[in-house]
Amino acid sequence: MRDPNFEQCVQACYECAVACDQCAAACLRQNPAQMRASIALCTDCAEVCHLCAAMLARGGEFAQALCTLCALVCDACARQCSTHDAEHCQICAGACIACTLACRDMVEA
């Protein structure tokens, strides 16, 4: 039987990856120099979230360790994006918070 947190975590990872990709793209269009830190963190977060969701889906041996890393990266990205007023940054921060919580629940299960 699959962990009850599994589906929630995979979904949160995918949603966060999309929000981060969209946020990074919007930041690039607005002011790349000013948004450099956000762009880098959003890009890293999207990659970790994609990898985490895929590893969970495969039942990978290191899925829990990756969930721990994913929660750390998502938390950092949420803190960074929440400092900006742009709607895409606020959406990204929200998705990152949801993913952080889902990954932590997965690790604690």
Beta strands, then each sheet from edge to edge (+ up, - down):
end
